Amino acid sequence: MGMKSIGIITITLVAIAITAGLIIVGSPTLERQRRFDAQRVNDLSQIAIAIEIHVKRTGNLPASLEA
């Protein structure tokens, strides 16, 4: 094999590895969306816990999220 063939094979293998990595891990945009979704779920869970505590203390739902 010549140097040109080895170079083409190397470039091809690198391209395959990058493509496989993106397929397995996902694109950076998709990963960012997953992080935002996880944060939203966490935020909603914290709100739900706060509401439950409020209801147990007062016997009523809060009038607003600020309450």
Predicted model as a PDB file, atoms N, CA, C, CB and O in Angstrom, pLDDT in the B-factor column:
MODEL        1                                                                  
ATOM      1  N   MET A   1       0.832  -1.174   0.000  1.00 65.00           N  
ATOM      2  CA  MET A   1       0.000   0.000   0.000  1.00 65.00           C  
ATOM      3  C   MET A   1       0.874   1.233   0.000  1.00 65.00           C  
ATOM      4  CB  MET A   1      -0.945   0.000   1.196  1.00 65.00           C  
ATOM      5  O   MET A   1       1.918   1.294   0.649  1.00 65.00           O  
ATOM      6  N   GLY A   2       0.413   2.204  -0.745  1.00 72.00           N  
ATOM      7  CA  GLY A   2       1.149   3.449  -0.788  1.00 72.00           C  
ATOM      8  C   GLY A   2       0.695   4.388   0.322  1.00 72.00           C  
ATOM      9  O   GLY A   2      -0.292   4.133   1.012  1.00 72.00           O  
ATOM     10  N   MET A   3       1.424   5.454   0.475  1.00 78.00           N  
ATOM     11  CA  MET A   3       1.096   6.445   1.502  1.00 78.00           C  
ATOM     12  C   MET A   3      -0.280   7.070   1.248  1.00 78.00           C  
ATOM     13  CB  MET A   3       2.176   7.543   1.548  1.00 78.00           C  
ATOM     14  O   MET A   3      -1.010   7.392   2.185  1.00 78.00           O  
ATOM     15  N   LYS A   4      -0.618   7.234  -0.024  1.00 79.00           N  
ATOM     16  CA  LYS A   4      -1.914   7.828  -0.362  1.00 79.00           C  
ATOM     17  C   LYS A   4      -3.049   6.909   0.104  1.00 79.00           C  
ATOM     18  CB  LYS A   4      -2.016   8.085  -1.892  1.00 79.00           C  
ATOM     19  O   LYS A   4      -4.046   7.391   0.642  1.00 79.00           O  
ATOM     20  N   SER A   5      -2.913   5.622  -0.090  1.00 83.00           N  
ATOM     21  CA  SER A   5      -3.933   4.656   0.333  1.00 83.00           C  
ATOM     22  C   SER A   5      -4.079   4.647   1.853  1.00 83.00           C  
ATOM     23  CB  SER A   5      -3.579   3.245  -0.171  1.00 83.00           C  
ATOM     24  O   SER A   5      -5.195   4.600   2.370  1.00 83.00           O  
ATOM     25  N   ILE A   6      -2.967   4.691   2.561  1.00 85.00           N  
ATOM     26  CA  ILE A   6      -3.004   4.705   4.025  1.00 85.00           C  
ATOM     27  C   ILE A   6      -3.696   5.980   4.510  1.00 85.00           C  
ATOM     28  CB  ILE A   6      -1.567   4.603   4.616  1.00 85.00           C  
ATOM     29  O   ILE A   6      -4.472   5.936   5.465  1.00 85.00           O  
ATOM     30  N   GLY A   7      -3.424   7.107   3.864  1.00 81.00           N  
ATOM     31  CA  GLY A   7      -4.065   8.368   4.223  1.00 81.00           C  
ATOM     32  C   GLY A   7      -5.563   8.319   4.011  1.00 81.00           C  
ATOM     33  O   GLY A   7      -6.325   8.786   4.858  1.00 81.00           O  
ATOM     34  N   ILE A   8      -5.992   7.764   2.898  1.00 87.00           N  
ATOM     35  CA  ILE A   8      -7.424   7.658   2.602  1.00 87.00           C  
ATOM     36  C   ILE A   8      -8.104   6.737   3.609  1.00 87.00           C  
ATOM     37  CB  ILE A   8      -7.649   7.137   1.162  1.00 87.00           C  
ATOM     38  O   ILE A   8      -9.197   7.039   4.087  1.00 87.00           O  
ATOM     39  N   ILE A   9      -7.467   5.623   3.932  1.00 88.00           N  
ATOM     40  CA  ILE A   9      -8.030   4.690   4.916  1.00 88.00           C  
ATOM     41  C   ILE A   9      -8.136   5.361   6.287  1.00 88.00           C  
ATOM     42  CB  ILE A   9      -7.164   3.408   5.012  1.00 88.00           C  
ATOM     43  O   ILE A   9      -9.141   5.206   6.981  1.00 88.00           O  
ATOM     44  N   THR A  10      -7.110   6.098   6.671  1.00 88.00           N  
ATOM     45  CA  THR A  10      -7.114   6.787   7.966  1.00 88.00           C  
ATOM     46  C   THR A  10      -8.230   7.813   8.033  1.00 88.00           C  
ATOM     47  CB  THR A  10      -5.766   7.466   8.220  1.00 88.00           C  
ATOM     48  O   THR A  10      -8.965   7.870   9.019  1.00 88.00           O  
ATOM     49  N   ILE A  11      -8.361   8.623   6.995  1.00 90.00           N  
ATOM     50  CA  ILE A  11      -9.417   9.641   6.957  1.00 90.00           C  
ATOM     51  C   ILE A  11     -10.796   8.984   7.003  1.00 90.00           C  
ATOM     52  CB  ILE A  11      -9.284  10.515   5.688  1.00 90.00           C  
ATOM     53  O   ILE A  11     -11.694   9.478   7.686  1.00 90.00           O  
ATOM     54  N   THR A  12     -10.967   7.893   6.293  1.00 91.00           N  
ATOM     55  CA  THR A  12     -12.236   7.175   6.284  1.00 91.00           C  
ATOM     56  C   THR A  12     -12.563   6.634   7.671  1.00 91.00           C  
ATOM     57  CB  THR A  12     -12.196   6.033   5.265  1.00 91.00           C  
ATOM     58  O   THR A  12     -13.698   6.755   8.133  1.00 91.00           O  
ATOM     59  N   LEU A  13     -11.579   6.040   8.335  1.00 91.00           N  
ATOM     60  CA  LEU A  13     -11.803   5.499   9.673  1.00 91.00           C  
ATOM     61  C   LEU A  13     -12.141   6.598  10.678  1.00 91.00           C  
ATOM     62  CB  LEU A  13     -10.575   4.730  10.138  1.00 91.00           C  
ATOM     63  O   LEU A  13     -13.003   6.417  11.538  1.00 91.00           O  
ATOM     64  N   VAL A  14     -11.464   7.726  10.568  1.00 91.00           N  
ATOM     65  CA  VAL A  14     -11.760   8.856  11.458  1.00 91.00           C  
ATOM     66  C   VAL A  14     -13.185   9.359  11.212  1.00 91.00           C  
ATOM     67  CB  VAL A  14     -10.736  10.007  11.245  1.00 91.00           C  
ATOM     68  O   VAL A  14     -13.913   9.643  12.163  1.00 91.00           O  
ATOM     69  N   ALA A  15     -13.581   9.468   9.955  1.00 91.00           N  
ATOM     70  CA  ALA A  15     -14.938   9.918   9.631  1.00 91.00           C  
ATOM     71  C   ALA A  15     -15.976   8.940  10.171  1.00 91.00           C  
ATOM     72  CB  ALA A  15     -15.104  10.079   8.110  1.00 91.00           C  
ATOM     73  O   ALA A  15     -17.008   9.363  10.692  1.00 91.00           O  
ATOM     74  N   ILE A  16     -15.721   7.655  10.056  1.00 91.00           N  
ATOM     75  CA  ILE A  16     -16.641   6.639  10.585  1.00 91.00           C  
ATOM     76  C   ILE A  16     -16.723   6.742  12.102  1.00 91.00           C  
ATOM     77  CB  ILE A  16     -16.190   5.219  10.168  1.00 91.00           C  
ATOM     78  O   ILE A  16     -17.809   6.651  12.673  1.00 91.00           O  
ATOM     79  N   ALA A  17     -15.585   6.931  12.755  1.00 90.00           N  
ATOM     80  CA  ALA A  17     -15.571   7.037  14.214  1.00 90.00           C  
ATOM     81  C   ALA A  17     -16.350   8.258  14.690  1.00 90.00           C  
ATOM     82  CB  ALA A  17     -14.132   7.104  14.727  1.00 90.00           C  
ATOM     83  O   ALA A  17     -17.105   8.171  15.659  1.00 90.00           O  
ATOM     84  N   ILE A  18     -16.174   9.390  14.022  1.00 87.00           N  
ATOM     85  CA  ILE A  18     -16.906  10.607  14.399  1.00 87.00           C  
ATOM     86  C   ILE A  18     -18.402  10.411  14.194  1.00 87.00           C  
ATOM     87  CB  ILE A  18     -16.411  11.820  13.579  1.00 87.00           C  
ATOM     88  O   ILE A  18     -19.202  10.776  15.056  1.00 87.00           O  
ATOM     89  N   THR A  19     -18.780   9.844  13.069  1.00 86.00           N  
ATOM     90  CA  THR A  19     -20.193   9.597  12.778  1.00 86.00           C  
ATOM     91  C   THR A  19     -20.796   8.646  13.808  1.00 86.00           C  
ATOM     92  CB  THR A  19     -20.361   9.022  11.358  1.00 86.00           C  
ATOM     93  O   THR A  19     -21.891   8.889  14.315  1.00 86.00           O  
ATOM     94  N   ALA A  20     -20.086   7.568  14.115  1.00 86.00           N  
ATOM     95  CA  ALA A  20     -20.581   6.610  15.109  1.00 86.00           C  
ATOM     96  C   ALA A  20     -20.721   7.281  16.474  1.00 86.00           C  
ATOM     97  CB  ALA A  20     -19.637   5.389  15.206  1.00 86.00           C  
ATOM     98  O   ALA A  20     -21.689   7.028  17.191  1.00 86.00           O  
ATOM     99  N   GLY A  21     -19.772   8.125  16.835  1.00 81.00           N  
ATOM    100  CA  GLY A  21     -19.842   8.837  18.109  1.00 81.00           C  
ATOM    101  C   GLY A  21     -21.059   9.735  18.192  1.00 81.00           C  
ATOM    102  O   GLY A  21     -21.733   9.773  19.220  1.00 81.00           O  
ATOM    103  N   LEU A  22     -21.347  10.455  17.122  1.00 76.00           N  
ATOM    104  CA  LEU A  22     -22.520  11.321  17.112  1.00 76.00           C  
ATOM    105  C   LEU A  22     -23.820  10.522  17.173  1.00 76.00           C  
ATOM    106  CB  LEU A  22     -22.509  12.196  15.871  1.00 76.00           C  
ATOM    107  O   LEU A  22     -24.792  10.952  17.795  1.00 76.00           O  
ATOM    108  N   ILE A  23     -23.833   9.368  16.530  1.00 81.00           N  
ATOM    109  CA  ILE A  23     -25.033   8.524  16.564  1.00 81.00           C  
ATOM    110  C   ILE A  23     -25.240   7.966  17.968  1.00 81.00           C  
ATOM    111  CB  ILE A  23     -24.922   7.367  15.537  1.00 81.00           C  
ATOM    112  O   ILE A  23     -26.364   7.953  18.471  1.00 81.00           O  
ATOM    113  N   ILE A  24     -24.170   7.510  18.600  1.00 82.00           N  
ATOM    114  CA  ILE A  24     -24.276   6.912  19.934  1.00 82.00           C  
ATOM    115  C   ILE A  24     -24.569   7.969  20.995  1.00 82.00           C  
ATOM    116  CB  ILE A  24     -22.986   6.165  20.285  1.00 82.00           C  
ATOM    117  O   ILE A  24     -25.480   7.786  21.803  1.00 82.00           O  
ATOM    118  N   VAL A  25     -23.831   9.048  21.010  1.00 75.00           N  
ATOM    119  CA  VAL A  25     -23.942  10.076  22.042  1.00 75.00           C  
ATOM    120  C   VAL A  25     -25.036  11.078  21.709  1.00 75.00           C  
ATOM    121  CB  VAL A  25     -22.612  10.798  22.218  1.00 75.00           C  
ATOM    122  O   VAL A  25     -25.712  11.565  22.615  1.00 75.00           O  
ATOM    123  N   GLY A  26     -25.220  11.389  20.478  1.00 73.00           N  
ATOM    124  CA  GLY A  26     -26.182  12.397  20.064  1.00 73.00           C  
ATOM    125  C   GLY A  26     -25.465  13.698  19.747  1.00 73.00           C  
ATOM    126  O   GLY A  26     -24.316  13.909  20.136  1.00 73.00           O  
ATOM    127  N   SER A  27     -26.149  14.538  19.054  1.00 74.00           N  
ATOM    128  CA  SER A  27     -25.550  15.808  18.661  1.00 74.00           C  
ATOM    129  C   SER A  27     -25.465  16.735  19.874  1.00 74.00           C  
ATOM    130  CB  SER A  27     -26.367  16.471  17.521  1.00 74.00           C  
ATOM    131  O   SER A  27     -26.180  16.530  20.854  1.00 74.00           O  
ATOM    132  N   PRO A  28     -24.613  17.738  19.822  1.00 80.00           N  
ATOM    133  CA  PRO A  28     -24.537  18.699  20.927  1.00 80.00           C  
ATOM    134  C   PRO A  28     -25.879  19.398  21.196  1.00 80.00           C  
ATOM    135  CB  PRO A  28     -23.468  19.742  20.627  1.00 80.00           C  
ATOM    136  O   PRO A  28     -26.210  19.685  22.346  1.00 80.00           O  
ATOM    137  N   THR A  29     -26.633  19.667  20.152  1.00 83.00           N  
ATOM    138  CA  THR A  29     -27.946  20.299  20.323  1.00 83.00           C  
ATOM    139  C   THR A  29     -28.889  19.382  21.089  1.00 83.00           C  
ATOM    140  CB  THR A  29     -28.555  20.662  18.956  1.00 83.00           C  
ATOM    141  O   THR A  29     -29.604  19.832  21.985  1.00 83.00           O  
ATOM    142  N   LEU A  30     -28.895  18.107  20.744  1.00 82.00           N  
ATOM    143  CA  LEU A  30     -29.751  17.139  21.429  1.00 82.00           C  
ATOM    144  C   LEU A  30     -29.338  17.010  22.894  1.00 82.00           C  
ATOM    145  CB  LEU A  30     -29.687  15.763  20.729  1.00 82.00           C  
ATOM    146  O   LEU A  30     -30.199  16.937  23.771  1.00 82.00           O  
ATOM    147  N   GLU A  31     -28.058  16.980  23.167  1.00 81.00           N  
ATOM    148  CA  GLU A  31     -27.570  16.882  24.542  1.00 81.00           C  
ATOM    149  C   GLU A  31     -27.968  18.125  25.344  1.00 81.00           C  
ATOM    150  CB  GLU A  31     -26.036  16.700  24.559  1.00 81.00           C  
ATOM    151  O   GLU A  31     -28.346  18.012  26.510  1.00 81.00           O  
ATOM    152  N   ARG A  32     -27.886  19.299  24.735  1.00 89.00           N  
ATOM    153  CA  ARG A  32     -28.297  20.536  25.393  1.00 89.00           C  
ATOM    154  C   ARG A  32     -29.786  20.479  25.729  1.00 89.00           C  
ATOM    155  CB  ARG A  32     -27.989  21.762  24.497  1.00 89.00           C  
ATOM    156  O   ARG A  32     -30.190  20.882  26.819  1.00 89.00           O  
ATOM    157  N   GLN A  33     -30.598  19.984  24.805  1.00 91.00           N  
ATOM    158  CA  GLN A  33     -32.041  19.852  25.044  1.00 91.00           C  
ATOM    159  C   GLN A  33     -32.302  18.884  26.197  1.00 91.00           C  
ATOM    160  CB  GLN A  33     -32.766  19.367  23.762  1.00 91.00           C  
ATOM    161  O   GLN A  33     -33.188  19.123  27.018  1.00 91.00           O  
ATOM    162  N   ARG A  34     -31.543  17.802  26.263  1.00 88.00           N  
ATOM    163  CA  ARG A  34     -31.705  16.841  27.365  1.00 88.00           C  
ATOM    164  C   ARG A  34     -31.383  17.490  28.704  1.00 88.00           C  
ATOM    165  CB  ARG A  34     -30.806  15.611  27.147  1.00 88.00           C  
ATOM    166  O   ARG A  34     -32.077  17.255  29.693  1.00 88.00           O  
ATOM    167  N   ARG A  35     -30.329  18.308  28.738  1.00 92.00           N  
ATOM    168  CA  ARG A  35     -29.971  19.012  29.982  1.00 92.00           C  
ATOM    169  C   ARG A  35     -31.067  19.981  30.395  1.00 92.00           C  
ATOM    170  CB  ARG A  35     -28.641  19.768  29.814  1.00 92.00           C  
ATOM    171  O   ARG A  35     -31.428  20.043  31.570  1.00 92.00           O  
ATOM    172  N   PHE A  36     -31.605  20.746  29.435  1.00 96.00           N  
ATOM    173  CA  PHE A  36     -32.695  21.678  29.729  1.00 96.00           C  
ATOM    174  C   PHE A  36     -33.920  20.928  30.237  1.00 96.00           C  
ATOM    175  CB  PHE A  36     -33.055  22.500  28.481  1.00 96.00           C  
ATOM    176  O   PHE A  36     -34.565  21.362  31.192  1.00 96.00           O  
ATOM    177  N   ASP A  37     -34.243  19.797  29.597  1.00 96.00           N  
ATOM    178  CA  ASP A  37     -35.390  18.999  30.037  1.00 96.00           C  
ATOM    179  C   ASP A  37     -35.175  18.479  31.453  1.00 96.00           C  
ATOM    180  CB  ASP A  37     -35.634  17.826  29.074  1.00 96.00           C  
ATOM    181  O   ASP A  37     -36.099  18.508  32.266  1.00 96.00           O  
ATOM    182  N   ALA A  38     -33.984  18.009  31.755  1.00 96.00           N  
ATOM    183  CA  ALA A  38     -33.685  17.514  33.100  1.00 96.00           C  
ATOM    184  C   ALA A  38     -33.824  18.635  34.120  1.00 96.00           C  
ATOM    185  CB  ALA A  38     -32.267  16.913  33.156  1.00 96.00           C  
ATOM    186  O   ALA A  38     -34.322  18.406  35.222  1.00 96.00           O  
ATOM    187  N   GLN A  39     -33.396  19.828  33.774  1.00 96.00           N  
ATOM    188  CA  GLN A  39     -33.531  20.975  34.680  1.00 96.00           C  
ATOM    189  C   GLN A  39     -34.994  21.325  34.889  1.00 96.00           C  
ATOM    190  CB  GLN A  39     -32.772  22.192  34.132  1.00 96.00           C  
ATOM    191  O   GLN A  39     -35.404  21.638  36.006  1.00 96.00           O  
ATOM    192  N   ARG A  40     -35.792  21.274  33.815  1.00 96.00           N  
ATOM    193  CA  ARG A  40     -37.226  21.551  33.940  1.00 96.00           C  
ATOM    194  C   ARG A  40     -37.898  20.542  34.867  1.00 96.00           C  
ATOM    195  CB  ARG A  40     -37.901  21.527  32.557  1.00 96.00           C  
ATOM    196  O   ARG A  40     -38.702  20.911  35.722  1.00 96.00           O  
ATOM    197  N   VAL A  41     -37.561  19.262  34.689  1.00 95.00           N  
ATOM    198  CA  VAL A  41     -38.135  18.218  35.543  1.00 95.00           C  
ATOM    199  C   VAL A  41     -37.759  18.479  36.999  1.00 95.00           C  
ATOM    200  CB  VAL A  41     -37.649  16.810  35.101  1.00 95.00           C  
ATOM    201  O   VAL A  41     -38.600  18.358  37.889  1.00 95.00           O  
ATOM    202  N   ASN A  42     -36.508  18.835  37.240  1.00 95.00           N  
ATOM    203  CA  ASN A  42     -36.057  19.133  38.595  1.00 95.00           C  
ATOM    204  C   ASN A  42     -36.819  20.337  39.165  1.00 95.00           C  
ATOM    205  CB  ASN A  42     -34.537  19.403  38.608  1.00 95.00           C  
ATOM    206  O   ASN A  42     -37.270  20.305  40.310  1.00 95.00           O  
ATOM    207  N   ASP A  43     -36.956  21.388  38.366  1.00 95.00           N  
ATOM    208  CA  ASP A  43     -37.674  22.584  38.816  1.00 95.00           C  
ATOM    209  C   ASP A  43     -39.133  22.254  39.158  1.00 95.00           C  
ATOM    210  CB  ASP A  43     -37.619  23.681  37.732  1.00 95.00           C  
ATOM    211  O   ASP A  43     -39.648  22.695  40.186  1.00 95.00           O  
ATOM    212  N   LEU A  44     -39.788  21.482  38.300  1.00 95.00           N  
ATOM    213  CA  LEU A  44     -41.180  21.115  38.547  1.00 95.00           C  
ATOM    214  C   LEU A  44     -41.310  20.241  39.791  1.00 95.00           C  
ATOM    215  CB  LEU A  44     -41.760  20.388  37.334  1.00 95.00           C  
ATOM    216  O   LEU A  44     -42.279  20.366  40.541  1.00 95.00           O  
ATOM    217  N   SER A  45     -40.348  19.367  40.008  1.00 94.00           N  
ATOM    218  CA  SER A  45     -40.359  18.536  41.213  1.00 94.00           C  
ATOM    219  C   SER A  45     -40.232  19.393  42.462  1.00 94.00           C  
ATOM    220  CB  SER A  45     -39.228  17.502  41.167  1.00 94.00           C  
ATOM    221  O   SER A  45     -40.915  19.152  43.457  1.00 94.00           O  
ATOM    222  N   GLN A  46     -39.358  20.394  42.414  1.00 94.00           N  
ATOM    223  CA  GLN A  46     -39.187  21.296  43.556  1.00 94.00           C  
ATOM    224  C   GLN A  46     -40.462  22.085  43.827  1.00 94.00           C  
ATOM    225  CB  GLN A  46     -38.018  22.258  43.310  1.00 94.00           C  
ATOM    226  O   GLN A  46     -40.829  22.293  44.983  1.00 94.00           O  
ATOM    227  N   ILE A  47     -41.137  22.523  42.773  1.00 92.00           N  
ATOM    228  CA  ILE A  47     -42.406  23.242  42.936  1.00 92.00           C  
ATOM    229  C   ILE A  47     -43.453  22.323  43.567  1.00 92.00           C  
ATOM    230  CB  ILE A  47     -42.911  23.781  41.568  1.00 92.00           C  
ATOM    231  O   ILE A  47     -44.177  22.728  44.476  1.00 92.00           O  
ATOM    232  N   ALA A  48     -43.528  21.081  43.077  1.00 93.00           N  
ATOM    233  CA  ALA A  48     -44.500  20.127  43.609  1.00 93.00           C  
ATOM    234  C   ALA A  48     -44.243  19.865  45.096  1.00 93.00           C  
ATOM    235  CB  ALA A  48     -44.446  18.805  42.816  1.00 93.00           C  
ATOM    236  O   ALA A  48     -45.189  19.794  45.881  1.00 93.00           O  
ATOM    237  N   ILE A  49     -42.990  19.723  45.484  1.00 93.00           N  
ATOM    238  CA  ILE A  49     -42.645  19.500  46.889  1.00 93.00           C  
ATOM    239  C   ILE A  49     -43.045  20.705  47.731  1.00 93.00           C  
ATOM    240  CB  ILE A  49     -41.137  19.219  47.040  1.00 93.00           C  
ATOM    241  O   ILE A  49     -43.599  20.550  48.820  1.00 93.00           O  
ATOM    242  N   ALA A  50     -42.765  21.906  47.229  1.00 92.00           N  
ATOM    243  CA  ALA A  50     -43.113  23.117  47.964  1.00 92.00           C  
ATOM    244  C   ALA A  50     -44.625  23.232  48.139  1.00 92.00           C  
ATOM    245  CB  ALA A  50     -42.567  24.354  47.242  1.00 92.00           C  
ATOM    246  O   ALA A  50     -45.096  23.642  49.199  1.00 92.00           O  
ATOM    247  N   ILE A  51     -45.381  22.874  47.111  1.00 91.00           N  
ATOM    248  CA  ILE A  51     -46.844  22.925  47.203  1.00 91.00           C  
ATOM    249  C   ILE A  51     -47.341  21.913  48.236  1.00 91.00           C  
ATOM    250  CB  ILE A  51     -47.492  22.648  45.820  1.00 91.00           C  
ATOM    251  O   ILE A  51     -48.216  22.223  49.044  1.00 91.00           O  
ATOM    252  N   GLU A  52     -46.785  20.713  48.206  1.00 92.00           N  
ATOM    253  CA  GLU A  52     -47.184  19.688  49.180  1.00 92.00           C  
ATOM    254  C   GLU A  52     -46.914  20.148  50.607  1.00 92.00           C  
ATOM    255  CB  GLU A  52     -46.443  18.371  48.908  1.00 92.00           C  
ATOM    256  O   GLU A  52     -47.747  19.953  51.492  1.00 92.00           O  
ATOM    257  N   ILE A  53     -45.762  20.753  50.833  1.00 93.00           N  
ATOM    258  CA  ILE A  53     -45.429  21.260  52.171  1.00 93.00           C  
ATOM    259  C   ILE A  53     -46.414  22.347  52.582  1.00 93.00           C  
ATOM    260  CB  ILE A  53     -43.981  21.808  52.207  1.00 93.00           C  
ATOM    261  O   ILE A  53     -46.882  22.367  53.720  1.00 93.00           O  
ATOM    262  N   HIS A  54     -46.727  23.245  51.662  1.00 92.00           N  
ATOM    263  CA  HIS A  54     -47.675  24.331  51.946  1.00 92.00           C  
ATOM    264  C   HIS A  54     -49.045  23.759  52.317  1.00 92.00           C  
ATOM    265  CB  HIS A  54     -47.803  25.279  50.722  1.00 92.00           C  
ATOM    266  O   HIS A  54     -49.665  24.202  53.284  1.00 92.00           O  
ATOM    267  N   VAL A  55     -49.510  22.783  51.554  1.00 92.00           N  
ATOM    268  CA  VAL A  55     -50.824  22.179  51.813  1.00 92.00           C  
ATOM    269  C   VAL A  55     -50.822  21.484  53.177  1.00 92.00           C  
ATOM    270  CB  VAL A  55     -51.196  21.167  50.690  1.00 92.00           C  
ATOM    271  O   VAL A  55     -51.800  21.583  53.919  1.00 92.00           O  
ATOM    272  N   LYS A  56     -49.746  20.789  53.513  1.00 93.00           N  
ATOM    273  CA  LYS A  56     -49.685  20.106  54.814  1.00 93.00           C  
ATOM    274  C   LYS A  56     -49.684  21.107  55.964  1.00 93.00           C  
ATOM    275  CB  LYS A  56     -48.435  19.215  54.895  1.00 93.00           C  
ATOM    276  O   LYS A  56     -50.270  20.842  57.014  1.00 93.00           O  
ATOM    277  N   ARG A  57     -49.040  22.242  55.780  1.00 93.00           N  
ATOM    278  CA  ARG A  57     -48.965  23.257  56.846  1.00 93.00           C  
ATOM    279  C   ARG A  57     -50.266  24.040  56.994  1.00 93.00           C  
ATOM    280  CB  ARG A  57     -47.821  24.223  56.570  1.00 93.00           C  
ATOM    281  O   ARG A  57     -50.716  24.307  58.108  1.00 93.00           O  
ATOM    282  N   THR A  58     -50.870  24.408  55.851  1.00 93.00           N  
ATOM    283  CA  THR A  58     -52.026  25.310  55.889  1.00 93.00           C  
ATOM    284  C   THR A  58     -53.358  24.631  55.604  1.00 93.00           C  
ATOM    285  CB  THR A  58     -51.827  26.410  54.907  1.00 93.00           C  
ATOM    286  O   THR A  58     -54.411  25.147  55.980  1.00 93.00           O  
ATOM    287  N   GLY A  59     -53.322  23.497  54.953  1.00 92.00           N  
ATOM    288  CA  GLY A  59     -54.554  22.826  54.559  1.00 92.00           C  
ATOM    289  C   GLY A  59     -55.162  23.365  53.278  1.00 92.00           C  
ATOM    290  O   GLY A  59     -56.226  22.917  52.851  1.00 92.00           O  
ATOM    291  N   ASN A  60     -54.482  24.334  52.662  1.00 91.00           N  
ATOM    292  CA  ASN A  60     -54.980  24.950  51.425  1.00 91.00           C  
ATOM    293  C   ASN A  60     -53.875  24.987  50.369  1.00 91.00           C  
ATOM    294  CB  ASN A  60     -55.509  26.383  51.701  1.00 91.00           C  
ATOM    295  O   ASN A  60     -52.682  24.977  50.672  1.00 91.00           O  
ATOM    296  N   LEU A  61     -54.330  25.032  49.120  1.00 89.00           N  
ATOM    297  CA  LEU A  61     -53.363  25.255  48.051  1.00 89.00           C  
ATOM    298  C   LEU A  61     -52.916  26.710  48.081  1.00 89.00           C  
ATOM    299  CB  LEU A  61     -53.965  24.890  46.665  1.00 89.00           C  
ATOM    300  O   LEU A  61     -53.691  27.585  48.471  1.00 89.00           O  
ATOM    301  N   PRO A  62     -51.678  26.982  47.675  1.00 88.00           N  
ATOM    302  CA  PRO A  62     -51.258  28.375  47.608  1.00 88.00           C  
ATOM    303  C   PRO A  62     -52.044  29.120  46.519  1.00 88.00           C  
ATOM    304  CB  PRO A  62     -49.740  28.466  47.340  1.00 88.00           C  
ATOM    305  O   PRO A  62     -52.455  28.528  45.521  1.00 88.00           O  
ATOM    306  N   ALA A  63     -52.241  30.411  46.725  1.00 87.00           N  
ATOM    307  CA  ALA A  63     -53.012  31.213  45.759  1.00 87.00           C  
ATOM    308  C   ALA A  63     -52.236  31.400  44.464  1.00 87.00           C  
ATOM    309  CB  ALA A  63     -53.369  32.584  46.357  1.00 87.00           C  
ATOM    310  O   ALA A  63     -52.838  31.572  43.404  1.00 87.00           O  
ATOM    311  N   SER A  64     -50.897  31.368  44.535  1.00 85.00           N  
ATOM    312  CA  SER A  64     -50.067  31.542  43.343  1.00 85.00           C  
ATOM    313  C   SER A  64     -48.739  30.829  43.575  1.00 85.00           C  
ATOM    314  CB  SER A  64     -49.841  33.061  43.019  1.00 85.00           C  
ATOM    315  O   SER A  64     -48.458  30.365  44.680  1.00 85.00           O  
ATOM    316  N   LEU A  65     -47.935  30.748  42.534  1.00 76.00           N  
ATOM    317  CA  LEU A  65     -46.614  30.134  42.697  1.00 76.00           C  
ATOM    318  C   LEU A  65     -45.725  30.952  43.624  1.00 76.00           C  
ATOM    319  CB  LEU A  65     -45.934  29.972  41.340  1.00 76.00           C  
ATOM    320  O   LEU A  65     -44.887  30.398  44.336  1.00 76.00           O  
ATOM    321  N   GLU A  66     -45.906  32.259  43.615  1.00 81.00           N  
ATOM    322  CA  GLU A  66     -45.116  33.116  44.492  1.00 81.00           C  
ATOM    323  C   GLU A  66     -45.424  32.843  45.954  1.00 81.00           C  
ATOM    324  CB  GLU A  66     -45.371  34.581  44.171  1.00 81.00           C  
ATOM    325  O   GLU A  66     -44.539  32.911  46.807  1.00 81.00           O  
ATOM    326  N   ALA A  67     -46.694  32.532  46.239  1.00 74.00           N  
ATOM    327  CA  ALA A  67     -47.099  32.259  47.631  1.00 74.00           C  
ATOM    328  C   ALA A  67     -46.427  30.976  48.098  1.00 74.00           C  
ATOM    329  CB  ALA A  67     -48.657  32.142  47.760  1.00 74.00           C  
ATOM    330  O   ALA A  67     -46.624  30.555  49.237  1.00 74.00           O  
TER     331      ALA A  67                                                      
ENDMDL                                                                          
END                                                                             
